[in-house]
């Protein structure tokens, strides 16, 4: 019966001294108990070894993180370079089209000048033939005017003199007409030579523009290849980093597991010491008087801490630009009437299928926004020089902002909205949007077309 009484008292004290205390108290009252075995206690060398492994993995993660940061920076530069090369290709395309138009006009002018020169030569040949026939007829019998009979049939010296003067005048006028036509022919020949020279220059410009376009296309292709290669390296670094991070997590879990085991062992030791002390105390109480019932005490729980709450006006131009928000980006797209089908670029734009999209590129959006204010070419580099330059510290709503540099050229344009915001057609795969002004690589001046 004492054993049962002891068991009941121990149960009432369970919330204070725990299951091990019950077992110890049962031991005091003479009831046989089985003391729970201690939890695993990993050695210091095991814990230190697991820490060293985790530290090594953390070092690998840090190294890969640095490499990835450098790679991402390089990829960003390559992305800018691709964007620049795309704009340079755009410029070369515009220049080639202009040179083609100039060459075609020069060819038409040359053909017109040659036609005029040939017509003048034909008139001279005809006049010379008429003069030759007149001279021959003047000395042949039986002619009407140009013959000796014109003199022999004169009835008086006065009539003879008159006929001689008439013949001389007729012949002189023909010679004068011939000289005039020769001068005209010389003038037209000079025009023909000038036109042909202009045609040669125009054709040479056309060849140079086409060569520049070919070079720009090749440069864009090379930049795209470099971007693709770097992107592949970045993907590999990302995969390696993810793998090592997984290994680091597992190593940290192992450390945590061993440290948890050590902590549980230390807790077990502390609890055992408390239970030993409680057993001694209960033994002393049992020797003097029956053990009083004790209610379980409760620990105060901490209240959770609430975290702190984590012209044509400028406005008309801005409204036109903002009316296209959400329109898809299409390289080479956009004119004064709105979005148009993009064109092939042999690189990034083609990969995104821009030639099958109806939209804007960065300079195309500016062409549409400023339609009716100023005619802009479809190239951001030319648009930079289309208006008055103002320092960025003085930029205001409706000004155009540009990115690039004197050494690398302009590769992007957007419209400033005020309050640090801008509207832009950013790049292939995105849409016309409002974004914070990016100051990395921005040109030191904005271009103002209104005001």
Secondary structure, 3 states (H helix, E strand, C coil): CHHHHHHHHHHHCHHHHHHHHHHHHHHHCCCCCCCCCCCCCCCHHHHHHHHHHHHHHHHHHHHHHHHHHHHHHHHHHHHHHHHHHHHHHHHHHHHHHHHHHHHHHHHHHHHHHHHHHHHHHHHHHHHHHHHHHHHHHCCCCCCCCCCCHHHHCCCCHHHHHHHHHHHHHHHHHHHHHHHHHHHHHHHHHHHHHHHHHHHHHHHHHHHHHHHHHHHHHHHHHHHHHHHHHHHHHHHHHHHHHHHHHHHHHHHHHHHHHHHHHHHHHHHHHHHHHHHHHHHHHHHHHHHHCCCCCCCCCCCCCCCCCCCCCCCCCHHHHHHHHHCCCCCEECCCCCECCECEECCCCCCHHHHCCHHHCEEECHHHHHHHHCCCCCCCCCCHHHHHCCCEEEEHHHCCCCCEEEECCCCCCCCEEEEEEECCEEEEECCCCCEEEEEECCCCCECCEEEECCC
